[in-house]
Every structure is written in C-alpha cells, then in structure tokens.
C-alpha cells in the first residue's frame, strides 16, 4: 500500500459510522457475550490456541456476530474470506471454494469463510459447503438471526457448533456507549461531550440490546449537540451535556420499554395472545401496536397468529389459518409499514372468530398415547401391500375401500392399533364450524365407521 492508498484508507475510516469505527480490535474489548467468548469459554480457548472449528453464530441484530467473526479471523493464521447470502450466489460460492482449495494445495493453509445471513442461502447453496467443511479446508462461520434448526440444513448444522449469542445487556450497552464517548482516536472523545444519566438510559432502552443501534443513536445525538456549540469547548469550560431531550430528538420517538429476550417481551406477547383469546380486538390491536412501535419483528407476530389460528380457533373457523398465513405472506410482500395493516386485519379476525382448542387438546392426547404405548403394530387390513409376498402375509386383507360404500364410509372398519380400538382424542365443540364437524363425526361414530 503506497502513501496515497494509506491516506485514502485512513480518511475512509474517519468517515465511517461510529458503530464501525468502534468495533473491538481484540477479544478483551469484546463485551457482552462472556458466556460464548469470555475468558475460559470453549470458543475463546479455541481462538487463542488457533484450534478453530466450523460454527454458526446465532443471535439478534447488533449482538456482535460480525465483530466476533472478524476477531476470530484476526487471531488465526488461516486465510479469511467474507460473503453475504443477500448479495452472493452460486458464482461467488464457487469462487471462494476454488480459492480455498488452491490455498490448501499451495501452502496447506485453511480458509475461514464468514457467511453473513447464512439462512438466506437455499438448500442447494448450503449443500455446496458440506464436502469442504467436512474435509477441514474451509472453517465455516455462519451468522444468522434465525433459529438454525429451522433455517440451516441439518447436514450443515451437524458439522458446525451452534454458538448462541444474546441481545446485549444494559450493562454491556452502557460500557460500549461510555467507551465510544471517551475514545478520542476512534470515537467521540474529541467533541467534549458527556451523557446525562437519563440520556444514557434512553439510549440503552431504545437500542433494545443492539449495539449498532445504540452507537448510531449516540452519534446522531452527539452531532446535533456539537452542531449547537460549534467546536469542542475549552477544557476549563467543561464538557457539554447530551440530555434526554437531545436523545429523543435524535431518535425521533420516545424509547419504549421492551426487551425481546426479557420479561417485557413475554408480558406483551402474552397480553396480545390473551386479548385475542378473550375476543377483544381493540386490546389485541393495542398490544400489537405497542410491540411494533418498540421494534418487534413483524413476522414474529405473524407466526404467533398462525399458531393461534390452529391452537385457539382451530376447526371452529378453518378459514382463520388461511387468514393468518395470508397476512404473513402479505407482510413479506409489502414490508413495513404497509404490511402492518395485514397483520392488524388478521388480529381483528382472530379475536372475533369462534374459538376451539379441541384439535390442540386432541393432538396433545395423541402424543401422550404414543409416549405411553410405544410402537404398536399397524393393523394388517390398512397396511400397504405392493408385492405378492406381502399380500400372502395378510397385508391389506379385508380392507374396504370407503368410496365404494353407500355413504362413503365402510361400516365396522377400524384404523387404530387393536389395543387402542375405540379411543377418542378429538371431541369437537358446538361452536362455529365445529358444530357441523361434531354432527358428522357423531353420526359416523354411531355407525361404527370411525
């Protein structure tokens, strides 16, 4: 790098956002994830001894996934590559893998590949990493905000260690803010500013565990405050204070009490669900608005409504599940704020719908029966019989094709294992559409067709 390039890079660093400038340079500066990367943690020891393994860093936005990956790379002798699943495709994956293979062949040096938002890669793209992770040529570090059990293919999860990272605590966020405000080299130390305790509390509450958001809001508040007074004050004048009003002015709204991993989160989602269960659409809308205003992920609310549609409404109104799924898809298509209205529509529909948890209770009872009775034999008459040998053993014998019966149901035919014959799990209510289902099932049970 020549002098011009070095000067350009230094200039770019100075213009970078505060959150980027304040990224920890050493593991000792990395705060808030002591369980995962603190002194004595298995990951910390593996990094310090350069005995790295493939891993998936799973945690909410701003908890330090990218920073931790960069620190791991800085401590390792391995070559480092980074791609984003949002911006990369098969060509970029292939190029990285070829580079890793070439580096291994030439100098027997492994490659650390950091894949940001790995959950956004499809199955075939994730499959492409498998043989190279298996061989050890690539040390994969995937970062995701989504549960790897659902969003990363099982074969890849089994070859990686999942490292859960949590939203940063108030104490960790406070330490990050204090460091940024006092650091004259990378932070805001040259501006002669200090935070009042109330302003600091507001920044922490508004960040909701997200260090990037906390630093972005601090930077904006600091710029607004510094702009009021021009250059930094003389030392004898003392530092200018960033007050709560300055923070609120910077972030544009009052910080709502909400912690996605704490009691406030569970209290609010509980209030939302119980308002719908209690048939109060007004309360449901209020709690939904509270959570959205505080930064809750809209798709989290959509998923909870999909579950509510099956668990609490069920067959009393079979359309409820379709309404909840359509709202989720509409929000994916529109995004916020337009898509929020689709979620509100679904919440009102679910709150006003007839309710039944009969399916939920029936499935719960069925699972309990499986745990209690184990692997009971499938009755021979409903076993599949594709070969002559199986037919000779009695598979499919005496099975009655229900469509050939006068009412579409063959009388006297049973489908449960013999020890469980006559067991009833599903008991429809007389609410909504389940009244119709109940009459239909009652007639069939009386005829002995189920």
TIZA-730398 format. One record per residue: residue in three letters; x, y, z of N, C-alpha, C in turn. Coordinates in steps of 0.001 Angstrom, whole numbers, plus 500000, padded with zeros to 6 digits. Example, Ala and Ser with C-alpha at 12.3 -4.5 7.8 and 13.67 -1.06 7.14 Angstrom:
% residues 2
ALA513190494310507800512300495500507800513200496700507800SER512850497750507080513670498940507140512900500030507870
END
This chain:
% residues 450
UNK500852498808500000500000500000500000500888501243500000UNK500700502159499007501518503361498973500901504431499884UNK501589505590499944501144506635500855499759507157500503UNK499466507247499191498155507754498780497047506786499204UNK497295505486498994496304504486499385496108504477500897UNK497219504607501635497132504625503090496349505841503570UNK496591506980502951495870508198503334494385508067503015UNK494086507464501869492689507279501482491977506355502457UNK492673505278502858492055504324503798491822504978505144UNK492797505762505613492630506447506898491479507445506827UNK491347508116505673490241509058505501488902508350505517UNK488837507182504871487594506400504846487213505936506249UNK488227505550507030487951505117508402487351506246509230UNK487861507451509041487351508581509800485913508919509425UNK485543508654508162484196508949507700483226507809507980UNK483733506666508415482883505511508677481962505808509860UNK480790505172509918479883505358511065480570504978512370UNK480121505577513441480710505325514752480672503837515093UNK479568503171514758479446501749515080480540500924514403UNK480953501346513210482008500629512501483385500976513077UNK483583502250513405484877502673513955485142502046515318UNK484086501790516077484245501306517445484224499786517551UNK484277499096516436484324497637516522485536497216517344UNK485389496295518275486525495841519088487659495315518218UNK488884495614518616490058495139517883490670493896518513UNK490295493619519746490802492437520436489647491769521169UNK489834490507521523488801489785522255488561490398523635UNK489580491019524200489404491647525509488478492863525428UNK488386493488524257487480494620524066486055494179523752UNK485880492909523441484580492378523033483744492109524279UNK482723492939524507481944492841525745480525492352525447UNK479914491743526460478501491399526370478197489970526007UNK479197489196525601478959487800525230479931486894525991UNK480025487116527284481005486382528089480766484877528056UNK479499484453528040479213483020528039479744482344526789UNK479722483067525672480170482488524401481652482706524154UNK482154483904524484483523484244524089484345484864525204UNK483857484784526422484607485340527540485780484457527938UNK486634484932528834487788484135529275487347482761529781UNK488014481725529291487697480370529711486631479679528900UNK485878480417528080484839479793527250485504478921526180UNK484872477809525794485479476916524799485863477623523503UNK485000478531523023485316479250521788486541480141521987UNK486609480822523121487753481708523397489045480899523412UNK489035479733524063490237478909524116490610478412522722UNK489610478036521930489884477551520575490520478648519720UNK490049479894519889490613481018519129492047481284519578UNK492267481337520876493597481656521403494625480577521052UNK494163479320520933495083478229520602495079477907519110UNK494324478697518327494207478501516876493774477066516542UNK492793476591517285492191475280517017490729475506516630UNK490551476188515524489210476625515152488366475486514605UNK487062475649514749486089474700514224485001475496513506UNK484275474833512624483172475499511937482052475764512930UNK481406476896512764480393477300513738479312478138513075UNK478182478223513758477099479114513356476826480046514529UNK477020481337514324476763482344515350475304482772515224UNK474523482473516230473078482707516177472690483726517239UNK472149484859516789471731485871517745471042487026517051UNK470436487930517816469689489049517253470609490089516614UNK470045491026515861470876492069515239471652492861516279UNK472893493221515913473689494098516767474271493449517995UNK474262492103518067474794491439519268476272491117519124UNK476868491305517925478304491117517769478725489949516909UNK477831489416516093478169488245515269479295488560514283UNK479149489634513528480163490005512537481472490380513220UNK481379491119514306482582491514515042483329490297515562UNK482601489341516123483248488147516659483925487360515543UNK483288487261514381483902486560513252485202487242512832UNK485190488573512795486397489314512413487518489117513446UNK487169489080514715488177488863515756488759487456515669UNK487905486487515387488394485116515215489392485062514066UNK489042485712512955489933485729511790491251486420512113UNK491186487516512873492400488267513203493361487463514069UNK492827486540514864493663485729515746494161484453515090UNK493695484193513875494023482921513229495063483125512125UNK495748482041511810496687482059510699496008481699509382UNK494734481393509446494010480989508243493698482197507368UNK493517481919506089493068482942505140491605483268505429UNK491215484535505269489862484967505615489112485438504378UNK487897484933504199487009485373503131485650485675503749UNK484968486653503159483638487019503663482672487198502498UNK481480486594502636480416486811501660479102487011502407UNK478166487631501735476834487829502304475835487020501489UNK474984486273502175473988485474501474472966486345500758UNK472866487613501153471937488521500488472471488925499114UNK473790489098499008474391489638497784475085488585496937UNK475264487382497451476073486378496761475207485243496232UNK475728484585495205475048483441494615476018482311494369UNK475639481416493464476439480225493193477828480601492701UNK477942481638491851479239482012491297480212482447492388UNK479717483249493342480585483706494421480995482544495336UNK480052481645495594480371480473496419481445479632495744UNK481272479407494444482233478592493699483615479233493719UNK483667480568493563484955481264493557485667481140494906UNK484913481261495991485501481129497321486024479720497540UNK485247478732497132485652477334497320486899477019496499UNK486953477532495264488142477325494430489361477984495063UNK489174479195495594490286479878496257490762479124497481UNK489814478571498238490178477794499423490940476535499039UNK490494475880497975491166474656497516492583474984497045UNK492730476090496300494044476476495792495000476820496928UNK494495477546497922495328477912499073495773476671499832UNK494876475709499969495227474482500672496288473688499908UNK496127473587498590497076472818497780498445473477497790UNK498501474801497672499779475503497544500525475602498862UNK499835476011499931500546476312501175499962475594502393UNK499050474645502160498424473915503259497860474869504328UNK497192475879503837496608476876504731495089476841504575UNK494404476745505694492950476679505640492338478061505409UNK491063478072505051490343479319504794489180479445505764UNK489103480573506428487921480905507223486946481611506299UNK485768481060506148484734481676505315483608482167506212UNK483435483481506277482343484067507043481173484316506103UNK480037483712506403478829483871505587477790484610506416UNK477588485865506091476602486670506803475201486302506329UNK474269486183507273472874485824506988472789484513506205UNK473461483520506721473555482233506027472186481606505803UNK471203481954506629469867481381506483469204481785505172UNK469726482816504520469129483253503257469592482424502058UNK470628481619502230471017480689501166470004479554501104UNK469690479100499881468766477976499753469495476664500038UNK468750475565499983469303474261500365470500473873499494UNK470369474055498179471464473648497294472706474491497521UNK472527475776497823473675476638498104474352476229499411UNK473565475895500418474154475425501669474824474071501483UNK474231473222500641474828471905500355476241472030499795UNK476491473111499042477789473279498381478940473360499381UNK478651473766500611479719473895501609480094472558502246UNK479197471589502207479341470380503017480675469659502847UNK481054469266501608482298468486501496483533469253501933UNK483518470557501779484701471365502105484792471625503608UNK483636471749504268483636471831505731484054470490506310UNK483547469406505703483876468049506156485374467784506059UNK485980468252504962487415467990504758488299468854505652UNK487736469966506165488512470858507012489227471960506258UNK489139471961504915489805473035504152489147474380504424UNK487832474342504679487107475569504993486615475503506434UNK486892476552507177486290476739508502485135477698508288UNK483933477178508353482754477982508075482294478690509342UNK482105480004509228481476480772510302480230481414509700UNK479095480844510012477840481405509528477228482301510586UNK476585483373510162475890484276511081474421484310510699UNK473557484192511684472129484199511398471350484768512577UNK470262485442512246469333485907513273468208484895513483UNK468151483876512622467063482891512676467551481590513310UNK466619480850513866466960479579514519467574478623513503UNK468834478214513676469475477324512709468736475997512536UNK468022475557513566467296474299513466466270474325512346UNK465766475528512033464733475655511015465254476237509707UNK466307477037509763466726477799508589468039477329507967UNK468760476436508628470007475891508085469825474381507957UNK470293473806506842470057472389506589470698471545507696UNK470038470467508109470558469647509221471976469140508998UNK472302468786507743473646468265507473474720469299507786UNK474419470575507550475399471624507839475437471919509338UNK474268471938509970474218472170511415475018471094512151UNK474909469837511673475603468741512361477113468843512236UNK477594469574511241479040469733511042479584471008511680UNK478700471792512273479093473048512904478672473042514371UNK479319473881515130478886474091516506478055475369516537UNK476849475285517053475986476464517134476368477256518387UNK476730478528518186477119479410519286476007480443519469UNK475149480267520492474080481261520695474646482553521285UNK474257483666520708474608484977521234473314485678521621UNK473341486398522723472126487038523218472150488531522930UNK470963489139523006470904490602522936471744491166524070UNK472446492249523812473370492794524802472619493340526015UNK473177493119527169472565493591528413472706495108528521UNK471950495682529442472058497119529681473469497491530122UNK474068496633530931475423496907531406476413496917530245UNK476292495954529339477195495889528189476994497090527274UNK475742497446527006475469498609526156476019499880526793UNK475873500004528112476407501179528797477913501282528651UNK478599500147528775480055500142528626480460500534527204UNK479719500063526216480011500392524811479807501882524562UNK478729502445525101478468503884524935479552504711525617UNK479924504321526824480949505077527570482279505061526827UNK482637503906526276483899503803525546483876504687524303UNK482757504683523582482658505490522361482745506975522672UNK482163507378523795482145508798524137483495509285524626UNK484315508374525159485604508804525714486778508562524765UNK486618507714523761487709507352522855487966508490521867UNK489106509139522011489421510280521141489938509835519786UNK490468508620519690491049508151518436489971507670517464UNK489078506808517931488062506231517049486657506726517348UNK486459507245518545485121507606518971484854509087518961UNK484147509566519993483689510952520059484414511742521142UNK485556511193521600486254511825522711486719513240522447UNK486897513595521185487376514941520878486301516005520861UNK485043515617521073483950516590520967483623517267522289UNK484208516800523385483936517440524670482500517287525118UNK481954516068524995480558515811525345480470514764526448UNK479403514848527227479115513804528207477610513515528190UNK477256512296528606475851511891528672475317512077530078UNK474132512654530188473471512616531488472990511189531722UNK472731510867532959472294509503533289470978509158532594UNK470066510123532536468772509872531885468946509663530383UNK469812510463529768470070510318528329470692508959528039UNK471599508560528913472246507248528748471205506132528846UNK470291506248529806469242505243529970468342505184528745UNK468048506348528157467202506390526965467893505693525784UNK469173505951525619469911505308524525469917503789524689UNK470104503346525916470134501908526177468772501284525928UNK467712501937526395466362501393526209465978501358524737UNK466314502420523996465955502482522580466721501455521755UNK467935501112522192468753500162521435468219498741521528UNK467551498414522632466931497097522780467926495961522537UNK469119496084523145470117495036523040470992495086521812UNK470826496100520977471522496206519694472618497274519811UNK473884496848519813474990497791519969475070498761518800UNK474800498266517597474864499133516422473853500275516533UNK472643499950516970471625500984517121472009501974518216UNK472563501471519305472966502359520398474018503357519932UNK475005502880519184476077503764518714475586504719517630UNK474720504238516747474172505134515722473385506271516355UNK472555505944517352471770506980518030472667507936518808UNK473705507406519444474646508278520158475341509222519188UNK475759508698518050476464509538517088475580510674516597UNK474313510358516315473403511398515831473155512444516915UNK472924511993518141472710512944519239473940513806519465UNK475116513196519360476363513946519564476566514992518472UNK476259514628517242476420515583516132475468516757516285UNK474223516447516678473254517529516872473708518454517993UNK474235517869519067474684518683520194475933519469519837UNK476875518832519171478101519530518783477791520646517805UNK476797520430516944476418521454515976475863522696516628UNK475264522537517828474718523700518529475817524620519042UNK476979523984519428478009524787520078479271524962519280UNK479287524501518043480477524633517219481562523679517659UNK482783524155517748483924523305518103483828522861519552UNK484704521927519903484737521432521282485048522587522228UNK484412522580523421484652523686524351486056523630524932UNK486505524745525452487803524775526125487738523902527372UNK488869523307527763488864522404528925488275523038530175UNK488570524328530395488073524953531619486557525139531587UNK485956525105530392484507525288530282483748524021530658UNK484431522878530646483772521619530978483026521058529772UNK482691519776529809482023519143528676480567519584528561UNK480085519613527326478664519866527102477896518585527376UNK476693518724527889475887517563528238474921517198527122UNK474861515914526814473788515380525967472678514946526905UNK471542515628526825470445515358527740469421514421527097UNK468455514003527913467417513096527431466670513704526252UNK466410515017526308465694515677525210466495515610523914UNK467825515685524016468671515584522823468580514184522222UNK468555513165523080468449511788522599467105511560521929UNK466042512027522582464711511853521995464595512586520668UNK465228513739520581465226514494519327465980513731518245UNK467052513050518634467872512319517663467169511071517152UNK466553510318518074465946509055517639464524509237517143UNK463958510418517365462679510735516744461458510202517459UNK461629509455518540460471508948519271460911508568520678UNK459956508441521544460243508028522911460626506563522921UNK461642506219523669462055504823523778461022504049524579UNK460502502983523999459514502159524672460212501056525451UNK459670500744526612460228499678527431459951498348526749UNK460982497717526246460787496454525537462125495761525394UNK462192494531525836463391493720525733462976492412525096UNK463440492161523876462954490997523130463279489678523803UNK464203489668524741464528488410525407464202488461526894UNK463495489494527331463231489644528746461758489631529082UNK461442490054530331460080489956530827459108490815530033UNK459537492018529616458629492899528895458156492251527599UNK459059491576526923458699490871525679457609489846525953UNK457826488999526953456869487928527222455559488475527792UNK455640489557528547454414490161529064453549490695527927UNK454176491376526966453406491980525884452836490933524935UNK453628489915524586453094488900523675452001488102524375UNK452133487914525692451089487245526458449806488077526439UNK449946489397526611448778490271526579448107490235525210UNK448901490193524152448370490143522786447580488860522553UNK448175487716522900447513486428522681446244486322523526UNK446332486719524785445174486581525667444058487553525295UNK444409488684524691443370489600524204442606488974523043UNK443327488312522123442639487622521031441816486460521566UNK442391485698522507441666484552523067440400485022523791UNK440487486192524404439337486726525119438335487430524224UNK438624487486522916437674488085521980437654489597521992UNK438779490235522340438847491701522409439766492224521314UNK439222492581520134440080493052519036440754494388519338UNK440111495216520160440698496525520469441980496352521283UNK441911495493522293443111495239523094444183494560522257UNK443777493628521382444749492944520523445483493946519641UNK444737494909519073445362495931518222446311496804519042UNK445920497143520268446769497988521094448103497309521396UNK448049496041521839449292495357522184450147495108520944UNK449521494848519805450285494690518566450989496000518214UNK450251497115518324450849498419518010452010498714518955UNK451872498372520239452951498580521201454205497825520777UNK454035496564520413455197495753520061455848496232518768UNK455047496582517768455609497066516505456343498385516708UNK455765499270517523456404500566517777457725500401518513UNK457816499351519333459037499112520107460084498349519324UNK459758497936518091460756497288517250460635495798517136UNK459504495224517563459331493780517422459330493378515953UNK459871492218515663459886491707514299458467491371513870UNK457943491997512814456553491734512416456269490265512141UNK457242489559511561456996488155511242456906487300512502UNK457486487758513597457294487041514860455825487103515259UNK455219488278515140453794488415515446452955487570514495UNK453348487535513223452602486730512247452664485253512616UNK453856484783513007453977483373513389453118483048514603UNK453065483957515561452237483714516735450753483674516366UNK450347484467515392448946484436514971448622483162514203UNK449596482657513433449384481372512750449178480277513786UNK449990480278514818449804479282515871448463479475516563UNK448104480715516844446815480983517494445664480448516652UNK445772480610515325444710480154514432444493478649514544UNK445569477885514770445429476436514888445127476007516310UNK445748476682517284445614476243518676444336476734519329UNK443939477973519049442818478580519773441539478711518954UNK441658478801517647440467478894516786440157477523516199UNK441191476910515626441034475540515137439910475382514131UNK439181474280514245438109473982513298436814474714513585UNK436794475539514650435629476397514853435507477384513696UNK436657477755513117436677478576511900437915478200511104UNK437827477191510233439002476747509475439626477828508606UNK438858478890508300439411479973507472440438480796508226UNK440433480711509560441331481543510362442794481276510033UNK443126480013509820444519479683509491444914480320508165UNK444015480292507193444311480907505895444474482417506027UNK443644483041506871443756484488507096445114484825507702UNK445552484046508702446840484311509349447995484104508385UNK447944483041507593449012482787506619449039483857505528UNK447868484284505087447810485344504067448385486647504608UNK448118486941505886448674488158506495450193488086506541UNK450730486921506884452182486753506933452787486938505541UNK452160486350504537452672486475503174452546487909502669UNK451449488572503013451271489965502602452340490855503203UNK452701490587504460453745491409505075455094491140504438UNK455375489882504096456628489586503398456677490340502072UNK455532490465501412455476491108500096455572492629500216UNK454879493200501199454804494655501306455857495255502223UNK456236494498503269457117495067504275456379496055505154UNK457116496698506081456528497714506953456687499092506310UNK455771500022506532454595499910507404453350499366506703UNK453353499279505351452146498878504641451662497502505071UNK452611496577505244452220495216505600451697495079507011UNK451950496083507866451452496013509241449929495959509275UNK449307496589508280447842496593508235447294495188508013UNK447999494378507229447562492994507026447610492226508339UNK448636492472509155448719491824510465447576492291511368UNK447258493584511295446159494108512106444831493481511685UNK444643493328510383443418492703509890443284491280510429UNK444382490533510396444352489154510894444078489115512395UNK444676490039513145444458490059514592442995490304514931UNK442375491230514215440952491508514443440101490287514088UNK440416489654512954439649488472512530439754487360513575UNK440970487103514044441178486030515009440489486328516337UNK440538487600516765439889487966518018438377487804517936UNK437806488041516753436350487960516580435875486561516214UNK436778485646515888436392484311515418435918483434516574UNK435041482453516287434713481458517316435966480671517654UNK436069480203518893437302479561519313437074478130519775UNK438051477302519470438051475925519954439487475426520011UNK439853474832521123441185474227521229441095472705521157UNK440004472202520577439785470755520533440872470032519761UNK441312470593518635442370469953517851443666469947518654UNK443968471064519291445177471158520113445160470103521215UNK444036469983521917443940469018523004443977467588522476UNK443357467363521301443347466023520717444756465593520330UNK445508466487519716446869466138519304447766465927520526UNK447553466741521547448305466574522794448029465192523401UNK446761464786523383446406463472523919446980462355523061UNK446989462553521737447543461532520835449040461354521076UNK449752462451521260451186462342521534451446461656522866UNK450599461950523848450748461285525140450507459780524999UNK449551459408524133449274457993523905450461457302523240UNK451114458002522306452298457441521645453405457222522673UNK453620458201523546454649458064524577454333456901525520UNK453045456711525763452631455696526730452653454286526135UNK452241454151524869452048452814524283453184452379523371UNK454026453310522938455150452931522084454720452597520669UNK455482451705520012455274451399518590454309450232518426UNK453025450507518575452014449467518361451954449110516880UNK451627447856516603451599447375515219450459448003514438UNK450731448306513163449688448795512259448763447621511929UNK447443447787512056446525446700511697446781446210510273UNK446716444886510064447059444320508762446168444844507650UNK444885445082507926443985445443506832444247446839506264UNK444984447687506984445294449013506419446786449152506087UNK447505448038506063448894448087505609448950448101504082UNK449988448747503560450200448762502116450693447387501658UNK450201446911500502450565445573500019450974445631498553UNK452153446180498240452564446317496837453100445028496222UNK453451444010497040454032442790496471453176441582496832UNK453361440492496062452611439258496303452950438666497662UNK454227438759498057454629438236499355453880438933500474UNK453796440243500389453117440997501439451625440668501467UNK451030440494500289449620440115500247449420438736500855UNK450378437809500593450253436463501148450379436454502664UNK451030437466503214451183437576504667449991438269505327UNK449034438681504501447830439292505050447782440795504987UNK448810441405504402448814442868504278447650443298503387UNK446850444237503865445744444763503080444521443870503030UNK444544442717503659443406441777503597442194442376504314UNK441022442234503686439730442690504224439609444206504304UNK440539444921503660440379446381503623439193446735502741UNK438353447655503216437175448093502464437415449514501947UNK437304449667500652437516450976500027436296451846500328UNK436495452873501145435358453644501666434514454290500580UNK435115454664499475434346455328498414433320454385497784UNK433504453070497979432535452117497422431334451931498323UNK431398452406499570430274452267500499429194453287500166UNK427933452978500489426815453877500135426980455301500652UNK427463455469501882427625456809502453429062457326502345UNK429883456552501628431277456949501505432129456520502669UNK431555455724503578432296455235504734431888453805504995UNK432849452896505004432565451478505215432359451205506702UNK431227450633507047430890450368508456431785449279509037UNK432106449449510321432822448417511046434316448364510824UNK434866449283510069436298449266509773437031450136510791UNK438086449629511384438848450376512390440225450728511854UNK440820451779512439442095452276511913443164452440512984UNK442796452349514242443774452443515321444358451062515610UNK445542450989516230446053449683516665445040448998517581UNK445017447692517551443990446932518270443880447296519749UNK445000447453520485444865447799521911444200449155522150UNK444145450009521111443581451348521277442227451498520609UNK441653450417520148440371450491519441439328451209520294UNK438621452138519642437582452890520331438066454137521037UNK439379454395521050439912455593521710439474456846520954UNK439050457849521691438620459120521085439550460227521589UNK440224460885520673441066462040521006440351463359520705UNK439732463440519550439158464697519075437684464771519466UNK437336465762520239435966465977520680435560467405520291UNK434911467577519151434551468920518681433608469630519648UNK433732470940519701432788471747520473431546472002519615UNK430595472719520177429414473100519393429504474553518938UNK430767475063518829430978476450518420431435476521516970UNK430883477458516227431312477692514851431174476448513990UNK432143476288513090432084475175512142432240473819512826UNK432793473816514045432940472532514732431593471906515067UNK430525472715515108429194472146515319428849471191514183UNK429186471599512950428948470747511782429832469511511831UNK431116469710512150432054468584512236431601467601513314UNK431123468129514443430690467279515536429511466410515149UNK428556467000514432427395466202513996427827465104513036UNK428729465447512125429191464475511132429949463324511796UNK430869463671512695431639462634513377430770461795514302UNK429794462471514952428905461737515830428128460666515100UNK427681461000513895426928460027513098427831458874512679UNK429060459192512304429981458126511870430360457208513036UNK430611457819514188430960457009515348429799456111515776UNK428581456632515626427399455832515967427246454635515010UNK427616454876513727427536453803512724428733452850512823UNK429731453217513582430909452388513695431839452515512512UNK431798453662511818432659453828510658433996454486511034UNK434103454984512275435376455516512763435556455069514193
END
